[in-house]
């Protein structure tokens, strides 16, 4: 039995090779995680079963932690996000804010939140402050931070084509984003 931490929407395998178990769903012949937790694959007949279970071990963000977060809403001054993972450990119910001055390290006066993030994007960021009572302050100013997963206006997956643009894989339309540097 193999295990791995996964976030909602993470592709787990092909539906014709695996059976979908609890915490997963099937869409267009692919199995995806529907919850944050640990992926496990159990050998069963006729096909192995993949499932996602919530783990009891959850992390708390600290200053300097690298987080994965989903953008909930944007306004001209900031983006509100829901933190899903701290370093490589799932967490629950933490909110964060990426302020306009924390999006990029250079040209801070020309940064626009709506051209950097969109609701639904998954971003990689760094915790820079414990913030206020409601949320942590996050930064995407370094090259390795920014959007790691996005969907286009049409709902298709997007891939980065430059540090500030992502392209729809089906329609080839290009949208502005602050992309994370891929490793």
SEDO-108753 format. One record per atom (N, C-alpha, C): y, x, z; residue in three letters. Coordinates in steps of 0.02 Angstrom, whole numbers, plus 50000, padded with zeros to 5 digits. Example, Ala and Ser with C-alpha at 12.3 -4.5 7.8 and 13.67 -1.06 7.14 Angstrom:
<voses>
- 49716 | 50660 | 50390 | ALA .
- 49775 | 50615 | 50390 | ALA .
- 49835 | 50660 | 50390 | ALA .
- 49888 | 50642 | 50354 | SER .
- 49947 | 50684 | 50357 | SER .
- 50002 | 50645 | 50394 | SER .
</voses>
This chain:
<voses>
- 49941 | 50042 | 50000 | UNK .
- 50000 | 50000 | 50000 | UNK .
- 50062 | 50044 | 50000 | UNK .
- 50108 | 50033 | 49952 | UNK .
- 50169 | 50073 | 49947 | UNK .
- 50229 | 50033 | 49974 | UNK .
- 50279 | 50069 | 50002 | UNK .
- 50338 | 50035 | 50028 | UNK .
- 50401 | 50070 | 50003 | UNK .
- 50457 | 50031 | 49998 | UNK .
- 50521 | 50055 | 49974 | UNK .
- 50574 | 50005 | 49994 | UNK .
- 50635 | 50029 | 50014 | UNK .
- 50690 | 49984 | 50031 | UNK .
- 50722 | 49958 | 49967 | UNK .
- 50735 | 49892 | 49963 | UNK .
- 50764 | 49861 | 49904 | UNK .
- 50820 | 49814 | 49923 | UNK .
- 50865 | 49802 | 49876 | UNK .
- 50920 | 49755 | 49885 | UNK .
- 50909 | 49694 | 49840 | UNK .
- 50941 | 49637 | 49854 | UNK .
- 50932 | 49578 | 49812 | UNK .
- 50951 | 49593 | 49739 | UNK .
- 50911 | 49568 | 49693 | UNK .
- 50923 | 49579 | 49623 | UNK .
- 50890 | 49641 | 49595 | UNK .
- 50859 | 49682 | 49637 | UNK .
- 50826 | 49743 | 49615 | UNK .
- 50763 | 49726 | 49577 | UNK .
- 50754 | 49755 | 49517 | UNK .
- 50695 | 49743 | 49477 | UNK .
- 50635 | 49778 | 49509 | UNK .
- 50580 | 49740 | 49519 | UNK .
- 50521 | 49766 | 49553 | UNK .
- 50463 | 49780 | 49506 | UNK .
- 50462 | 49747 | 49448 | UNK .
- 50407 | 49758 | 49401 | UNK .
- 50401 | 49702 | 49351 | UNK .
- 50351 | 49708 | 49309 | UNK .
- 50338 | 49657 | 49258 | UNK .
- 50293 | 49602 | 49285 | UNK .
- 50308 | 49540 | 49267 | UNK .
- 50270 | 49483 | 49292 | UNK .
- 50199 | 49481 | 49263 | UNK .
- 50187 | 49512 | 49206 | UNK .
- 50119 | 49512 | 49179 | UNK .
- 50076 | 49567 | 49209 | UNK .
- 50106 | 49613 | 49249 | UNK .
- 50068 | 49666 | 49282 | UNK .
- 50060 | 49654 | 49357 | UNK .
- 50106 | 49614 | 49386 | UNK .
- 50107 | 49602 | 49459 | UNK .
- 50113 | 49527 | 49473 | UNK .
- 50090 | 49505 | 49531 | UNK .
- 50102 | 49438 | 49555 | UNK .
- 50163 | 49440 | 49601 | UNK .
- 50206 | 49389 | 49597 | UNK .
- 50265 | 49385 | 49640 | UNK .
- 50246 | 49354 | 49707 | UNK .
- 50262 | 49389 | 49761 | UNK .
- 50247 | 49365 | 49828 | UNK .
- 50311 | 49341 | 49862 | UNK .
- 50309 | 49332 | 49929 | UNK .
- 50368 | 49311 | 49966 | UNK .
- 50425 | 49361 | 49959 | UNK .
- 50486 | 49335 | 49956 | UNK .
- 50546 | 49377 | 49951 | UNK .
- 50560 | 49401 | 49880 | UNK .
- 50526 | 49371 | 49831 | UNK .
- 50537 | 49391 | 49761 | UNK .
- 50545 | 49329 | 49718 | UNK .
- 50568 | 49340 | 49656 | UNK .
- 50571 | 49286 | 49607 | UNK .
- 50558 | 49315 | 49538 | UNK .
- 50540 | 49271 | 49491 | UNK .
- 50525 | 49292 | 49422 | UNK .
- 50579 | 49264 | 49377 | UNK .
- 50606 | 49307 | 49333 | UNK .
- 50655 | 49285 | 49283 | UNK .
- 50644 | 49326 | 49220 | UNK .
- 50635 | 49292 | 49164 | UNK .
- 50626 | 49324 | 49099 | UNK .
- 50570 | 49376 | 49099 | UNK .
- 50516 | 49361 | 49132 | UNK .
- 50458 | 49406 | 49132 | UNK .
- 50463 | 49465 | 49179 | UNK .
- 50516 | 49467 | 49219 | UNK .
- 50525 | 49522 | 49267 | UNK .
- 50524 | 49494 | 49338 | UNK .
- 50500 | 49533 | 49386 | UNK .
- 50501 | 49513 | 49457 | UNK .
- 50559 | 49549 | 49491 | UNK .
- 50599 | 49512 | 49528 | UNK .
- 50658 | 49538 | 49563 | UNK .
- 50654 | 49524 | 49637 | UNK .
- 50688 | 49565 | 49678 | UNK .
- 50693 | 49553 | 49750 | UNK .
- 50744 | 49498 | 49762 | UNK .
- 50729 | 49451 | 49806 | UNK .
- 50777 | 49399 | 49822 | UNK .
- 50810 | 49410 | 49890 | UNK .
- 50784 | 49457 | 49929 | UNK .
- 50812 | 49471 | 49995 | UNK .
- 50818 | 49547 | 50005 | UNK .
- 50857 | 49567 | 50054 | UNK .
- 50863 | 49637 | 50073 | UNK .
- 50806 | 49654 | 50119 | UNK .
- 50770 | 49707 | 50104 | UNK .
- 50714 | 49726 | 50147 | UNK .
- 50670 | 49779 | 50117 | UNK .
- 50608 | 49778 | 50136 | UNK .
- 50560 | 49829 | 50115 | UNK .
- 50511 | 49800 | 50065 | UNK .
- 50505 | 49834 | 50008 | UNK .
- 50457 | 49813 | 49956 | UNK .
- 50389 | 49841 | 49974 | UNK .
- 50339 | 49799 | 49967 | UNK .
- 50270 | 49822 | 49977 | UNK .
- 50226 | 49793 | 49923 | UNK .
- 50179 | 49833 | 49900 | UNK .
- 50133 | 49812 | 49849 | UNK .
- 50063 | 49815 | 49878 | UNK .
- 50029 | 49759 | 49876 | UNK .
- 49961 | 49757 | 49903 | UNK .
- 49912 | 49747 | 49845 | UNK .
- 49856 | 49782 | 49850 | UNK .
- 49805 | 49777 | 49798 | UNK .
- 49766 | 49712 | 49808 | UNK .
- 49768 | 49669 | 49759 | UNK .
- 49730 | 49607 | 49761 | UNK .
- 49707 | 49592 | 49690 | UNK .
- 49659 | 49549 | 49684 | UNK .
- 49632 | 49532 | 49618 | UNK .
- 49660 | 49467 | 49594 | UNK .
- 49674 | 49456 | 49533 | UNK .
- 49664 | 49501 | 49477 | UNK .
- 49721 | 49552 | 49469 | UNK .
- 49781 | 49538 | 49497 | UNK .
- 49838 | 49584 | 49491 | UNK .
- 49863 | 49601 | 49561 | UNK .
- 49893 | 49661 | 49569 | UNK .
- 49925 | 49677 | 49634 | UNK .
- 49982 | 49629 | 49648 | UNK .
- 49996 | 49617 | 49712 | UNK .
- 50051 | 49572 | 49732 | UNK .
- 50108 | 49613 | 49761 | UNK .
- 50169 | 49600 | 49737 | UNK .
- 50228 | 49633 | 49764 | UNK .
- 50266 | 49583 | 49806 | UNK .
- 50290 | 49605 | 49865 | UNK .
- 50329 | 49561 | 49908 | UNK .
- 50384 | 49601 | 49942 | UNK .
- 50435 | 49567 | 49967 | UNK .
- 50489 | 49598 | 50004 | UNK .
- 50494 | 49565 | 50072 | UNK .
- 50492 | 49605 | 50125 | UNK .
- 50498 | 49579 | 50193 | UNK .
- 50558 | 49610 | 50227 | UNK .
- 50591 | 49570 | 50267 | UNK .
- 50647 | 49596 | 50306 | UNK .
- 50619 | 49643 | 50359 | UNK .
- 50652 | 49700 | 50366 | UNK .
- 50628 | 49747 | 50416 | UNK .
- 50669 | 49739 | 50480 | UNK .
- 50638 | 49755 | 50536 | UNK .
- 50672 | 49749 | 50600 | UNK .
- 50722 | 49805 | 50610 | UNK .
- 50716 | 49859 | 50571 | UNK .
- 50761 | 49916 | 50578 | UNK .
- 50822 | 49905 | 50535 | UNK .
- 50880 | 49897 | 50565 | UNK .
- 50942 | 49888 | 50529 | UNK .
- 50993 | 49939 | 50553 | UNK .
- 51035 | 49961 | 50508 | UNK .
- 51085 | 50013 | 50524 | UNK .
- 51153 | 49982 | 50537 | UNK .
- 51195 | 50020 | 50571 | UNK .
- 51264 | 50001 | 50584 | UNK .
- 51308 | 50053 | 50550 | UNK .
- 51357 | 50032 | 50509 | UNK .
- 51400 | 50081 | 50475 | UNK .
- 51442 | 50122 | 50524 | UNK .
- 51449 | 50186 | 50510 | UNK .
- 51492 | 50231 | 50548 | UNK .
- 51538 | 50268 | 50498 | UNK .
- 51590 | 50299 | 50523 | UNK .
- 51636 | 50335 | 50480 | UNK .
- 51598 | 50391 | 50444 | UNK .
- 51606 | 50394 | 50379 | UNK .
- 51571 | 50443 | 50338 | UNK .
- 51506 | 50418 | 50308 | UNK .
- 51482 | 50360 | 50329 | UNK .
- 51421 | 50331 | 50301 | UNK .
- 51432 | 50311 | 50229 | UNK .
- 51380 | 50319 | 50188 | UNK .
- 51382 | 50294 | 50119 | UNK .
- 51347 | 50226 | 50119 | UNK .
- 51380 | 50177 | 50089 | UNK .
- 51355 | 50108 | 50090 | UNK .
- 51348 | 50080 | 50019 | UNK .
- 51303 | 50032 | 50013 | UNK .
- 51298 | 49990 | 49953 | UNK .
- 51324 | 49922 | 49973 | UNK .
- 51369 | 49894 | 49934 | UNK .
- 51399 | 49830 | 49952 | UNK .
- 51409 | 49787 | 49890 | UNK .
- 51409 | 49721 | 49900 | UNK .
- 51420 | 49673 | 49846 | UNK .
- 51492 | 49646 | 49853 | UNK .
- 51529 | 49646 | 49798 | UNK .
- 51598 | 49621 | 49798 | UNK .
- 51596 | 49545 | 49803 | UNK .
- 51630 | 49519 | 49854 | UNK .
- 51632 | 49446 | 49865 | UNK .
- 51692 | 49414 | 49831 | UNK .
- 51751 | 49444 | 49841 | UNK .
- 51812 | 49418 | 49810 | UNK .
- 51863 | 49474 | 49804 | UNK .
- 51909 | 49463 | 49758 | UNK .
- 51962 | 49513 | 49748 | UNK .
- 52030 | 49479 | 49751 | UNK .
- 52080 | 49518 | 49770 | UNK .
- 52150 | 49496 | 49766 | UNK .
- 52189 | 49558 | 49744 | UNK .
- 52253 | 49552 | 49729 | UNK .
- 52291 | 49609 | 49703 | UNK .
- 52293 | 49670 | 49749 | UNK .
- 52281 | 49662 | 49814 | UNK .
- 52287 | 49718 | 49860 | UNK .
- 52220 | 49746 | 49884 | UNK .
- 52165 | 49709 | 49875 | UNK .
- 52101 | 49733 | 49901 | UNK .
- 52042 | 49693 | 49872 | UNK .
- 51982 | 49721 | 49885 | UNK .
- 51920 | 49687 | 49868 | UNK .
- 51881 | 49678 | 49932 | UNK .
- 51857 | 49617 | 49945 | UNK .
- 51815 | 49604 | 50003 | UNK .
- 51742 | 49610 | 49982 | UNK .
- 51703 | 49646 | 50024 | UNK .
- 51634 | 49659 | 50007 | UNK .
- 51588 | 49643 | 50065 | UNK .
- 51524 | 49632 | 50049 | UNK .
- 51472 | 49622 | 50099 | UNK .
- 51428 | 49684 | 50097 | UNK .
- 51423 | 49720 | 50152 | UNK .
- 51385 | 49782 | 50154 | UNK .
- 51310 | 49765 | 50160 | UNK .
- 51270 | 49792 | 50113 | UNK .
- 51199 | 49777 | 50111 | UNK .
- 51157 | 49834 | 50138 | UNK .
- 51177 | 49897 | 50125 | UNK .
- 51139 | 49955 | 50148 | UNK .
- 51186 | 50008 | 50174 | UNK .
- 51164 | 50042 | 50228 | UNK .
- 51200 | 50099 | 50255 | UNK .
- 51155 | 50159 | 50244 | UNK .
- 51180 | 50209 | 50208 | UNK .
- 51140 | 50265 | 50185 | UNK .
- 51079 | 50236 | 50149 | UNK .
- 51019 | 50241 | 50175 | UNK .
- 50962 | 50210 | 50140 | UNK .
- 50928 | 50158 | 50183 | UNK .
- 50964 | 50132 | 50233 | UNK .
- 50936 | 50083 | 50279 | UNK .
- 50971 | 50016 | 50270 | UNK .
- 50933 | 49961 | 50264 | UNK .
- 50964 | 49895 | 50258 | UNK .
- 51005 | 49878 | 50321 | UNK .
- 51057 | 49839 | 50311 | UNK .
- 51096 | 49815 | 50368 | UNK .
- 51110 | 49741 | 50357 | UNK .
- 51137 | 49708 | 50407 | UNK .
- 51151 | 49637 | 50398 | UNK .
- 51219 | 49618 | 50426 | UNK .
- 51250 | 49571 | 50390 | UNK .
- 51311 | 49538 | 50412 | UNK .
- 51369 | 49584 | 50430 | UNK .
- 51383 | 49633 | 50387 | UNK .
- 51443 | 49674 | 50395 | UNK .
- 51487 | 49664 | 50335 | UNK .
- 51551 | 49654 | 50348 | UNK .
- 51600 | 49646 | 50294 | UNK .
- 51641 | 49709 | 50288 | UNK .
- 51665 | 49722 | 50227 | UNK .
- 51707 | 49780 | 50215 | UNK .
- 51764 | 49762 | 50170 | UNK .
- 51814 | 49806 | 50168 | UNK .
- 51872 | 49797 | 50125 | UNK .
- 51886 | 49863 | 50089 | UNK .
- 51895 | 49859 | 50023 | UNK .
- 51917 | 49917 | 49984 | UNK .
- 51989 | 49903 | 49965 | UNK .
- 52035 | 49939 | 49996 | UNK .
- 52106 | 49929 | 49981 | UNK .
- 52123 | 49963 | 49915 | UNK .
- 52176 | 49940 | 49881 | UNK .
- 52195 | 49965 | 49816 | UNK .
- 52208 | 50041 | 49819 | UNK .
- 52236 | 50067 | 49874 | UNK .
- 52251 | 50138 | 49879 | UNK .
- 52188 | 50180 | 49891 | UNK .
- 52131 | 50147 | 49907 | UNK .
- 52069 | 50183 | 49920 | UNK .
- 52019 | 50180 | 49861 | UNK .
- 52041 | 50152 | 49804 | UNK .
- 51995 | 50145 | 49747 | UNK .
- 51988 | 50211 | 49710 | UNK .
- 52043 | 50245 | 49697 | UNK .
- 52041 | 50309 | 49661 | UNK .
- 52081 | 50362 | 49698 | UNK .
- 52063 | 50425 | 49689 | UNK .
- 52097 | 50480 | 49723 | UNK .
- 52162 | 50498 | 49687 | UNK .
- 52165 | 50488 | 49621 | UNK .
- 52225 | 50505 | 49583 | UNK .
- 52254 | 50441 | 49552 | UNK .
- 52316 | 50445 | 49530 | UNK .
- 52350 | 50389 | 49497 | UNK .
- 52345 | 50325 | 49538 | UNK .
- 52356 | 50330 | 49604 | UNK .
- 52348 | 50273 | 49648 | UNK .
- 52397 | 50216 | 49632 | UNK .
- 52455 | 50233 | 49604 | UNK .
- 52505 | 50182 | 49589 | UNK .
- 52487 | 50140 | 49528 | UNK .
- 52442 | 50164 | 49486 | UNK .
- 52423 | 50126 | 49425 | UNK .
- 52357 | 50089 | 49433 | UNK .
- 52326 | 50092 | 49491 | UNK .
- 52261 | 50060 | 49503 | UNK .
- 52271 | 49984 | 49510 | UNK .
- 52228 | 49946 | 49477 | UNK .
- 52227 | 49873 | 49483 | UNK .
- 52157 | 49853 | 49506 | UNK .
- 52153 | 49812 | 49558 | UNK .
- 52088 | 49792 | 49585 | UNK .
- 52047 | 49754 | 49534 | UNK .
- 52078 | 49709 | 49496 | UNK .
- 52040 | 49668 | 49448 | UNK .
- 52013 | 49708 | 49390 | UNK .
- 52038 | 49769 | 49376 | UNK .
- 52009 | 49811 | 49324 | UNK .
- 51960 | 49862 | 49353 | UNK .
- 51953 | 49863 | 49419 | UNK .
- 51907 | 49909 | 49451 | UNK .
- 51843 | 49875 | 49473 | UNK .
- 51849 | 49814 | 49499 | UNK .
- 51791 | 49776 | 49525 | UNK .
- 51797 | 49703 | 49503 | UNK .
- 51739 | 49669 | 49502 | UNK .
- 51736 | 49597 | 49492 | UNK .
- 51689 | 49569 | 49544 | UNK .
- 51698 | 49506 | 49564 | UNK .
- 51651 | 49476 | 49611 | UNK .
- 51580 | 49478 | 49583 | UNK .
- 51532 | 49498 | 49626 | UNK .
- 51463 | 49505 | 49606 | UNK .
- 51442 | 49577 | 49592 | UNK .
- 51490 | 49621 | 49580 | UNK .
- 51474 | 49692 | 49569 | UNK .
- 51443 | 49722 | 49632 | UNK .
- 51397 | 49769 | 49622 | UNK .
- 51370 | 49808 | 49677 | UNK .
- 51402 | 49876 | 49674 | UNK .
- 51433 | 49898 | 49729 | UNK .
- 51468 | 49962 | 49730 | UNK .
- 51438 | 50009 | 49781 | UNK .
- 51447 | 50073 | 49769 | UNK .
- 51431 | 50126 | 49817 | UNK .
- 51498 | 50150 | 49844 | UNK .
- 51506 | 50153 | 49911 | UNK .
- 51569 | 50172 | 49941 | UNK .
- 51556 | 50212 | 50005 | UNK .
- 51611 | 50239 | 50032 | UNK .
- 51608 | 50277 | 50094 | UNK .
- 51649 | 50241 | 50147 | UNK .
- 51624 | 50238 | 50209 | UNK .
- 51661 | 50207 | 50263 | UNK .
- 51714 | 50257 | 50285 | UNK .
- 51779 | 50238 | 50282 | UNK .
- 51832 | 50283 | 50302 | UNK .
- 51864 | 50264 | 50368 | UNK .
- 51852 | 50201 | 50390 | UNK .
- 51881 | 50179 | 50453 | UNK .
- 51841 | 50119 | 50478 | UNK .
- 51841 | 50110 | 50543 | UNK .
- 51808 | 50052 | 50571 | UNK .
- 51849 | 49989 | 50560 | UNK .
- 51910 | 49997 | 50534 | UNK .
- 51950 | 49940 | 50514 | UNK .
- 51972 | 49896 | 50571 | UNK .
- 51976 | 49832 | 50557 | UNK .
- 51997 | 49784 | 50608 | UNK .
- 51935 | 49748 | 50635 | UNK .
- 51945 | 49693 | 50670 | UNK .
- 51889 | 49657 | 50699 | UNK .
- 51844 | 49624 | 50648 | UNK .
- 51870 | 49613 | 50588 | UNK .
- 51831 | 49577 | 50537 | UNK .
- 51792 | 49622 | 50490 | UNK .
- 51819 | 49681 | 50473 | UNK .
- 51786 | 49720 | 50420 | UNK .
- 51799 | 49795 | 50426 | UNK .
- 51754 | 49833 | 50394 | UNK .
- 51761 | 49905 | 50389 | UNK .
- 51805 | 49921 | 50329 | UNK .
- 51842 | 49977 | 50331 | UNK .
- 51879 | 49999 | 50273 | UNK .
- 51837 | 50049 | 50235 | UNK .
- 51830 | 50036 | 50170 | UNK .
- 51788 | 50077 | 50127 | UNK .
- 51831 | 50111 | 50073 | UNK .
- 51804 | 50166 | 50046 | UNK .
- 51839 | 50203 | 49993 | UNK .
- 51790 | 50217 | 49936 | UNK .
- 51816 | 50211 | 49875 | UNK .
- 51778 | 50231 | 49815 | UNK .
- 51815 | 50287 | 49779 | UNK .
- 51856 | 50325 | 49815 | UNK .
- 51899 | 50375 | 49784 | UNK .
- 51862 | 50435 | 49754 | UNK .
- 51804 | 50451 | 49780 | UNK .
- 51766 | 50508 | 49752 | UNK .
- 51729 | 50487 | 49689 | UNK .
- 51710 | 50536 | 49648 | UNK .
- 51677 | 50522 | 49584 | UNK .
- 51610 | 50486 | 49593 | UNK .
- 51573 | 50502 | 49645 | UNK .
- 51506 | 50472 | 49654 | UNK .
- 51509 | 50400 | 49681 | UNK .
- 51569 | 50375 | 49695 | UNK .
- 51576 | 50307 | 49721 | UNK .
- 51607 | 50262 | 49668 | UNK .
- 51588 | 50198 | 49670 | UNK .
- 51613 | 50149 | 49623 | UNK .
- 51559 | 50098 | 49607 | UNK .
- 51566 | 50064 | 49551 | UNK .
- 51519 | 50012 | 49531 | UNK .
- 51454 | 50044 | 49507 | UNK .
- 51398 | 50022 | 49536 | UNK .
- 51332 | 50046 | 49514 | UNK .
- 51293 | 49992 | 49477 | UNK .
- 51309 | 49929 | 49488 | UNK .
- 51277 | 49874 | 49452 | UNK .
- 51329 | 49820 | 49440 | UNK .
- 51331 | 49796 | 49378 | UNK .
- 51378 | 49742 | 49361 | UNK .
- 51347 | 49697 | 49309 | UNK .
- 51371 | 49635 | 49308 | UNK .
- 51353 | 49588 | 49256 | UNK .
- 51416 | 49570 | 49218 | UNK .
- 51407 | 49560 | 49153 | UNK .
- 51464 | 49543 | 49111 | UNK .
- 51484 | 49470 | 49122 | UNK .
- 51536 | 49449 | 49088 | UNK .
- 51558 | 49379 | 49091 | UNK .
- 51503 | 49333 | 49067 | UNK .
- 51462 | 49357 | 49020 | UNK .
- 51407 | 49318 | 48993 | UNK .
- 51345 | 49318 | 49037 | UNK .
- 51346 | 49358 | 49091 | UNK .
- 51289 | 49361 | 49138 | UNK .
- 51237 | 49414 | 49120 | UNK .
- 51252 | 49457 | 49073 | UNK .
- 51205 | 49510 | 49054 | UNK .
- 51218 | 49574 | 49094 | UNK .
- 51167 | 49615 | 49101 | UNK .
- 51174 | 49678 | 49137 | UNK .
- 51220 | 49724 | 49097 | UNK .
- 51256 | 49767 | 49134 | UNK .
- 51302 | 49813 | 49102 | UNK .
- 51283 | 49885 | 49121 | UNK .
- 51300 | 49931 | 49076 | UNK .
- 51288 | 50003 | 49088 | UNK .
- 51354 | 50040 | 49081 | UNK .
- 51363 | 50093 | 49121 | UNK .
- 51426 | 50131 | 49115 | UNK .
- 51429 | 50171 | 49050 | UNK .
- 51487 | 50170 | 49017 | UNK .
- 51497 | 50210 | 48957 | UNK .
- 51550 | 50264 | 48968 | UNK .
- 51590 | 50256 | 49021 | UNK .
- 51637 | 50308 | 49041 | UNK .
- 51652 | 50296 | 49115 | UNK .
- 51696 | 50335 | 49145 | UNK .
- 51710 | 50327 | 49216 | UNK .
- 51750 | 50264 | 49231 | UNK .
- 51777 | 50231 | 49179 | UNK .
- 51814 | 50170 | 49192 | UNK .
- 51795 | 50111 | 49147 | UNK .
- 51738 | 50116 | 49114 | UNK .
- 51716 | 50061 | 49071 | UNK .
- 51640 | 50051 | 49076 | UNK .
- 51620 | 49987 | 49071 | UNK .
- 51549 | 49969 | 49068 | UNK .
- 51539 | 49925 | 49007 | UNK .
- 51479 | 49930 | 48978 | UNK .
- 51465 | 49893 | 48917 | UNK .
- 51407 | 49845 | 48927 | UNK .
- 51415 | 49784 | 48901 | UNK .
- 51362 | 49734 | 48903 | UNK .
- 51305 | 49758 | 48859 | UNK .
- 51243 | 49755 | 48886 | UNK .
- 51186 | 49781 | 48849 | UNK .
- 51166 | 49738 | 48789 | UNK .
- 51186 | 49674 | 48790 | UNK .
- 51167 | 49630 | 48734 | UNK .
- 51223 | 49620 | 48684 | UNK .
- 51284 | 49604 | 48709 | UNK .
- 51339 | 49588 | 48663 | UNK .
- 51381 | 49649 | 48645 | UNK .
- 51371 | 49705 | 48680 | UNK .
- 51409 | 49767 | 48669 | UNK .
- 51483 | 49761 | 48687 | UNK .
- 51503 | 49707 | 48723 | UNK .
- 51572 | 49700 | 48745 | UNK .
- 51585 | 49750 | 48801 | UNK .
- 51645 | 49777 | 48803 | UNK .
- 51664 | 49827 | 48853 | UNK .
- 51712 | 49796 | 48903 | UNK .
- 51699 | 49808 | 48968 | UNK .
- 51742 | 49784 | 49021 | UNK .
- 51763 | 49843 | 49065 | UNK .
- 51823 | 49838 | 49094 | UNK .
- 51848 | 49891 | 49138 | UNK .
- 51815 | 49886 | 49207 | UNK .
- 51794 | 49943 | 49233 | UNK .
- 51767 | 49949 | 49301 | UNK .
- 51780 | 50020 | 49325 | UNK .
- 51781 | 50031 | 49391 | UNK .
- 51784 | 50098 | 49419 | UNK .
- 51710 | 50117 | 49430 | UNK .
- 51681 | 50153 | 49383 | UNK .
- 51609 | 50168 | 49384 | UNK .
- 51593 | 50227 | 49430 | UNK .
- 51535 | 50222 | 49462 | UNK .
- 51510 | 50277 | 49502 | UNK .
- 51479 | 50328 | 49455 | UNK .
- 51487 | 50391 | 49472 | UNK .
- 51456 | 50445 | 49434 | UNK .
- 51381 | 50441 | 49444 | UNK .
- 51344 | 50440 | 49389 | UNK .
- 51271 | 50436 | 49395 | UNK .
- 51242 | 50504 | 49410 | UNK .
- 51185 | 50504 | 49443 | UNK .
- 51154 | 50567 | 49463 | UNK .
- 51098 | 50585 | 49417 | UNK .
</voses>
